[in-house]
């Protein structure tokens, strides 16, 4: 649990330097043991010289170089914000663990769809313009979200209680599925995670049968089916081959509107300290208006580096007085954050907020993810 929860620094007024978990890749006890000097009640704000800027001199007083560099990689808000707790386990880390499971691909992809909360539950369908009731087809009482459909429906409690999967009962109706799953996955071994995946898949099928007016099996039969399938899979010698890498979406080149500029961004990271950002800006005719390549401040993750690169591209376009821009890159998760298709409470959201604050510098702006081979 200690590794999966961390503090996102806003103004640093409520985070203890040597007691709270706030430095990427360094739990609090490791920070305490490796520090040059320790002040038990020191708050993080004393390490900040001005809004958005770390005090390098203060960092050198308390921390060795490797820890100080990790702190410098933490983005600071440009405007004062409260410090908050967040689950530091990234969606990429969750996916890596899911993909290693000894399960057929359909169960892994179903877990992925749950984590992205893109299952066609009633609440999601209504958001997409489908005219239907949002109530759950099983209990016909509460709004059907992903969390409700998989975890919280009263019609599923008996089945979940009969399965050897801990922590399911700790879900909360006000918590998104991924928030709950980020905690749950730290409590499970691979067997529990596999059983959860099989059970969730079969419960979703049960939900679909009820919605289509078909007869669904009782809980006892489902329980036997879930555990029987897991027993069979766990005893198989030949595991399912992993599917090929996902194909890039089919896209074609789109001409820009008059006076619109395209901002292509990319980041590179060859080691913990060797990082860089690259930006190319072209006008609507494809002529290069400017290019930028520079070393970047070491970042705690590739995702954070990619977001920092998008921010650099936006600032470069602003300085070149581009009237309207289309920002493109291959950082899929970051572009989903910018387009409101995903959410994050981590250090990444601080950079995303800074990017979005620059929207008003342009008459129009569009964020587009493309596979790297499709970027011009």
C-alpha positions in Angstrom: 0.0 0.0 0.0 2.8 2.4 0.8 4.1 2.3 -2.7 0.7 2.8 -4.3 -0.3 6.0 -2.5 1.5 9.3 -2.7 1.2 13.0 -2.3 0.8 15.4 -5.2 2.4 18.7 -4.3 0.4 21.8 -4.8 1.7 24.5 -2.4 3.6 22.1 -0.1 1.8 23.4 3.0 0.4 20.1 4.2 3.0 17.5 3.2 5.8 16.5 5.6 9.2 16.1 3.9 10.4 13.1 5.9 7.1 11.4 6.8 4.9 11.5 3.8 5.3 9.6 0.6 5.8 12.3 -2.0 9.1 11.8 -3.9 8.9 9.6 -7.1 10.6 6.2 -6.7 11.5 6.9 -3.0 9.2 5.7 -0.2 9.3 7.9 2.9 11.5 5.5 4.9 14.1 5.4 2.2 14.2 9.2 2.0 14.6 9.3 5.8 17.5 6.8 5.7 19.4 8.4 2.9 19.0 12.1 3.8 22.0 14.3 4.7 20.0 16.2 7.3 16.6 15.4 8.9 14.0 17.8 10.4 11.0 15.6 11.4 8.3 18.3 11.0 9.7 20.1 8.0 7.0 20.9 5.3 7.6 20.7 1.6 6.8 24.4 1.1 10.1 25.3 2.6 11.8 23.6 -0.4 10.0 25.8 -2.8 11.5 29.2 -3.7 8.6 30.7 -5.7 5.4 29.3 -7.3 6.4 26.6 -9.7 10.1 26.6 -8.8 12.1 24.3 -6.5 14.8 25.8 -4.2 17.9 23.9 -5.4 20.0 25.2 -2.6 17.6 24.0 0.1 17.4 20.6 -1.6 21.2 20.3 -1.5 21.1 20.9 2.2 18.9 17.9 3.0 19.2 15.4 0.2 21.9 13.5 -1.8 22.0 14.3 -5.6 19.9 11.3 -6.7 17.0 12.2 -4.4 17.3 15.9 -5.2 17.1 15.1 -8.9 13.9 13.1 -8.3 12.4 16.0 -6.5 13.3 18.4 -9.3 11.4 16.1 -11.7 8.2 16.8 -9.8 6.2 19.5 -11.6 4.9 22.3 -9.4 1.6 24.2 -10.0 2.0 27.7 -11.3 -0.9 28.8 -9.1 -1.3 27.8 -5.5 -3.2 24.5 -5.0 -3.7 22.2 -2.0 -1.6 19.0 -1.7 -3.6 15.9 -2.3 -3.2 12.1 -2.0 -3.4 10.0 -5.1 -2.8 6.4 -6.2 0.7 6.4 -7.6 0.2 3.1 -9.5 -0.2 4.2 -13.1 -2.6 2.7 -15.6 0.4 1.5 -17.6 1.7 -0.3 -14.5 -1.8 -1.9 -14.0 -1.9 -3.0 -17.6 1.6 -4.5 -17.5 0.5 -6.7 -14.6 -2.8 -7.6 -16.3 -1.0 -8.6 -19.5 1.3 -11.0 -17.6 -1.6 -13.0 -16.3 -1.9 -16.6 -17.5 -5.4 -16.0 -19.0 -6.8 -16.0 -22.5 -6.7 -12.6 -24.1 -10.5 -11.9 -23.9 -10.3 -11.8 -20.1 -7.3 -9.4 -20.2 -9.0 -7.1 -22.6 -12.2 -7.1 -20.6 -10.1 -6.0 -17.5 -8.6 -3.3 -19.6 -12.0 -2.1 -20.7 -13.2 -2.0 -17.1 -10.1 0.0 -16.1 -10.7 2.5 -18.9 -14.4 2.5 -17.9 -15.5 2.1 -21.5 -17.9 -0.8 -21.0 -21.3 -0.1 -22.6 -23.1 0.4 -19.3 -26.3 2.4 -19.4 -24.7 5.6 -18.0 -22.0 5.5 -20.7 -24.5 4.9 -23.4 -26.6 7.9 -22.3 -23.5 10.1 -22.4 -23.1 9.0 -26.1 -26.6 10.1 -27.0 -28.4 6.7 -26.7 -32.0 7.2 -25.5 -32.5 4.8 -22.6 -32.9 4.6 -18.9 -29.7 4.7 -16.8 -31.0 2.2 -14.2 -29.3 -1.2 -13.8 -31.0 -4.0 -15.8 -30.3 -6.4 -12.9 -31.5 -4.5 -9.8 -33.6 -2.0 -11.7 -32.9 0.5 -8.9 -29.6 2.3 -9.1 -27.7 4.0 -12.0 -25.6 1.5 -13.9 -22.0 2.6 -13.9 -19.0 0.3 -14.4 -18.5 0.0 -10.7 -22.2 -0.8 -10.1 -22.4 -3.3 -12.9 -19.3 -5.3 -11.8 -19.1 -4.7 -8.0 -22.0 -2.9 -6.3 -25.2 -4.3 -7.7 -27.2 -6.1 -4.9 -27.9 -8.9 -7.3 -24.1 -9.8 -7.4 -23.3 -9.7 -3.7 -24.1 -13.3 -3.0 -21.9 -14.4 -5.9 -19.0 -12.2 -4.9 -19.2 -13.4 -1.3 -18.9 -17.0 -2.4 -15.7 -16.4 -4.3 -12.1 -16.4 -2.9 -11.5 -12.8 -4.0 -10.8 -10.4 -1.1 -11.5 -6.7 -1.0 -14.5 -6.7 -3.4 -16.7 -5.7 -0.5 -14.6 -2.6 0.1 -15.9 -0.9 -3.0 -17.8 2.4 -2.7 -20.6 3.6 -5.0 -19.0 7.1 -5.1 -15.6 5.7 -6.1 -14.7 5.2 -9.8 -13.8 1.6 -10.8 -10.2 2.5 -11.5 -9.8 4.2 -8.2 -11.0 1.1 -6.4 -9.1 -1.3 -8.7 -5.8 0.6 -8.1 -6.2 -0.3 -4.4 -7.6 -3.8 -4.9 -4.7 -4.9 -7.2 -2.2 -4.2 -4.4 -4.2 -6.7 -2.2 -4.3 -9.6 -4.6 -1.9 -12.2 -5.8 -2.1 -13.3 -9.4 -4.6 -16.1 -8.6 -7.0 -13.7 -7.0 -6.7 -11.3 -9.9 -7.3 -14.1 -12.4 -10.4 -15.3 -10.6 -11.6 -11.7 -10.4 -11.2 -11.3 -14.2 -13.1 -14.5 -14.9 -15.8 -13.6 -12.5 -16.3 -10.1 -13.8 -16.4 -11.4 -17.4 -19.1 -13.9 -16.6 -21.1 -11.4 -14.5 -21.1 -9.1 -17.4 -22.4 -11.9 -19.6 -25.1 -12.5 -17.0 -26.0 -8.8 -17.1 -26.3 -8.9 -20.9 -28.5 -12.0 -20.9 -30.9 -10.3 -18.4 -30.9 -7.2 -20.5 -31.8 -9.2 -23.7 -34.6 -11.0 -21.8 -32.8 -14.4 -21.6 -32.7 -16.7 -18.6 -29.4 -16.3 -16.7 -27.9 -19.1 -14.5 -28.3 -18.8 -10.7 -25.4 -17.7 -8.5 -24.4 -21.3 -7.5 -24.1 -22.4 -11.1 -22.0 -19.3 -12.0 -19.8 -19.9 -9.0 -19.1 -23.4 -10.1 -18.5 -22.2 -13.7 -16.0 -19.5 -12.6 -14.0 -21.7 -10.3 -14.1 -24.6 -12.7 -12.7 -22.5 -15.6 -10.0 -21.1 -13.4 -9.0 -24.7 -12.2 -8.9 -25.8 -15.9 -6.8 -22.8 -17.0 -4.4 -23.0 -14.1 -3.6 -26.6 -14.9 -3.1 -26.1 -18.6 0.5 -26.5 -19.7 0.1 -24.5 -22.9 -0.9 -20.9 -22.3 -2.6 -18.8 -24.8 -0.2 -16.9 -27.1 -0.2 -13.2 -26.5 -2.0 -11.2 -29.3 0.0 -9.1 -31.7 0.5 -5.4 -30.9 -2.5 -3.3 -31.3 -2.8 -1.7 -34.7 -2.7 2.0 -35.1 -6.1 3.6 -36.0 -6.7 4.0 -39.7 -6.0 7.7 -40.4 -5.3 9.8 -43.4 -3.6 13.2 -43.7 -6.0 16.1 -43.1 -5.1 19.6 -44.5 -5.1 22.5 -42.0 -7.4 25.5 -42.1 -5.9 28.7 -43.3 -3.6 30.4 -40.6 -3.7 27.2 -38.5 -0.3 25.7 -37.4 0.5 22.2 -36.6 2.7 21.5 -33.6 4.3 18.1 -33.6 5.9 17.1 -30.3 8.0 14.1 -29.2 10.1 13.1 -26.2 13.0 10.8 -25.7 14.4 9.1 -22.6 17.5 6.9 -22.8 18.3 6.9 -19.1 17.1 8.4 -15.8 19.0 11.6 -16.5 19.3 11.6 -20.3 16.0 13.1 -21.5 15.0 15.5 -24.3 12.1 17.2 -26.0 11.6 18.0 -29.6 9.0 20.3 -31.3 8.4 21.2 -35.0 5.9 23.8 -36.0 4.5 24.0 -39.6 2.0 26.3 -41.1 -1.1 25.3 -43.1 1.1 24.9 -46.2 3.5 22.5 -44.5 6.4 25.0 -44.3 8.5 24.8 -41.1 8.1 27.9 -39.0 10.3 26.8 -36.2 12.0 23.8 -34.5 13.0 23.2 -30.9 15.3 20.5 -29.5 16.7 20.6 -25.9 17.5 18.6 -22.9 14.7 18.1 -20.4 14.7 18.1 -16.7 14.8 14.4 -15.6 11.3 13.1 -15.1 9.9 10.4 -12.8 8.1 8.7 -15.7 7.9 8.6 -19.5 4.3 9.9 -19.2 5.4 12.9 -17.2 8.1 13.6 -19.8 5.7 13.4 -22.7 3.3 15.8 -21.0 6.2 18.2 -20.3 7.1 18.0 -24.1 3.5 19.0 -25.0 3.8 21.9 -22.7 7.0 23.0 -24.3 5.4 22.8 -27.7 2.5 24.9 -26.6 4.8 27.6 -25.1 6.9 27.6 -28.3 3.8 28.1 -30.5 2.7 30.9 -28.2 6.1 32.6 -28.5 5.9 32.3 -32.3 2.4 34.0 -32.1 0.7 31.1 -33.9 -3.0 32.1 -34.0 -4.5 28.6 -33.8 -2.8 25.3 -33.4 -3.3 21.5 -33.8 -1.0 19.7 -31.4 0.0 16.2 -32.4 2.1 13.5 -30.8 2.3 9.8 -30.1 1.6 10.1 -26.3 -1.8 8.5 -26.4 -2.6 8.6 -22.7 -1.6 12.3 -22.3 -3.7 13.3 -25.3 -6.7 11.5 -23.8 -6.2 13.5 -20.6 -6.1 16.7 -22.6 -9.3 15.8 -24.4 -11.1 14.9 -21.3 -11.3 11.2 -22.2 -9.4 10.1 -19.1 -8.5 11.6 -15.7 -5.5 11.6 -13.3 -4.8 12.9 -9.8 -1.0 12.3 -10.1 1.9 14.6 -10.8 0.9 14.3 -14.4 -2.3 16.4 -13.8 -0.2 19.3 -12.7 1.4 19.5 -16.1 -1.9 18.9 -17.8 -3.4 21.9 -15.9 -0.5 24.0 -17.1 -1.1 22.9 -20.7 -4.8 23.6 -20.6 -4.2 27.1 -19.0 -2.5 28.0 -22.3 -5.6 27.3 -24.4 -6.6 31.0 -24.1 -3.4 32.1 -25.9 -4.9 30.8 -29.1 -8.1 31.4 -31.1 -8.5 27.6 -31.4 -6.7 24.5 -30.3 -7.0 20.8 -31.0 -5.1 17.9 -29.4 -4.7 14.9 -31.7 -2.9 11.5 -31.0 -1.5 9.7 -34.0 0.7 6.7 -34.4 4.3 8.0 -34.9 4.4 6.7 -38.5 1.4 8.9 -39.4 2.8 12.2 -38.1 4.2 14.6 -40.7 
